[in-house]
């Protein structure tokens, strides 16, 4: 499920946060909630919520 309005995008070259080197980290407000969330888009294009 996409983040409707991503506020932050970072390249995680070392994989320290996501656990997978080369992942993109996307942060923003989750859909239908006012809570923030971070998702990792891994090099194989899978998406995981952190």
VOPAGU-2260 file (C-alpha; in pm, 1 decimal, decimal comma):
REM VOPAGU-2260
SITE   aa  ch    i         X         Y         Z
SITE  UNK   A    0       0,0       0,0       0,0
SITE  UNK   A    1     157,6     330,7    -101,1
SITE  UNK   A    2     218,2     625,6     126,9
SITE  UNK   A    3     -15,8     888,5     -21,8
SITE  UNK   A    4     206,9    1189,3      50,5
SITE  UNK   A    5     568,4    1087,1     114,5
SITE  UNK   A    6     757,4    1351,4     310,0
SITE  UNK   A    7    1102,8    1196,2     314,9
SITE  UNK   A    8    1298,4     974,5      76,3
SITE  UNK   A    9    1646,7     843,7     154,9
SITE  UNK   A   10    1877,1     590,8      -9,8
SITE  UNK   A   11    1988,5     329,4     245,6
SITE  UNK   A   12    2320,0     231,1      86,4
SITE  UNK   A   13    2445,7      24,3     382,3
SITE  UNK   A   14    2109,4    -126,9     482,9
SITE  UNK   A   15    2147,7     -28,6     849,3
SITE  UNK   A   16    1780,5      74,1     889,2
SITE  UNK   A   17    1610,1    -158,7     639,7
SITE  UNK   A   18    1830,2    -465,2     672,9
SITE  UNK   A   19    1891,5    -471,2     296,5
SITE  UNK   A   20    2168,6    -263,7     136,3
SITE  UNK   A   21    2053,2     -44,7    -150,5
SITE  UNK   A   22    1696,2       0,0     -25,7
SITE  UNK   A   23    1505,9     323,0     -61,4
SITE  UNK   A   24    1341,9     449,1     257,9
SITE  UNK   A   25    1015,7     641,2     226,9
SITE  UNK   A   26     850,7     816,7     520,1
SITE  UNK   A   27     517,0     989,8     557,1
SITE  UNK   A   28     163,8     970,1     693,1
SITE  UNK   A   29      -6,8     630,1     662,9
SITE  UNK   A   30    -339,7     605,7     483,5
SITE  UNK   A   31    -649,1     640,0     701,9
SITE  UNK   A   32    -439,3     725,7    1007,7
SITE  UNK   A   33    -259,0    1026,9    1136,8
SITE  UNK   A   34      44,5     818,7    1236,9
SITE  UNK   A   35     372,1     833,6    1050,5
SITE  UNK   A   36     537,9     534,8     893,1
SITE  UNK   A   37     855,7     430,1     715,5
SITE  UNK   A   38     867,6     178,4     434,1
SITE  UNK   A   39    1167,4      25,2     264,7
SITE  UNK   A   40    1164,9     -39,7    -108,6
SITE  UNK   A   41    1421,7    -312,1    -157,6
SITE  UNK   A   42    1635,4    -360,5    -469,6
SITE  UNK   A   43    1412,3    -653,7    -575,4
SITE  UNK   A   44    1115,5    -407,0    -563,0
SITE  UNK   A   45     947,2    -563,9    -260,5
SITE  UNK   A   46     809,0    -318,1      -4,6
SITE  UNK   A   47     823,1    -371,1     371,5
SITE  UNK   A   48     697,6    -153,2     653,7
SITE  UNK   A   49     956,8     -81,7     919,8
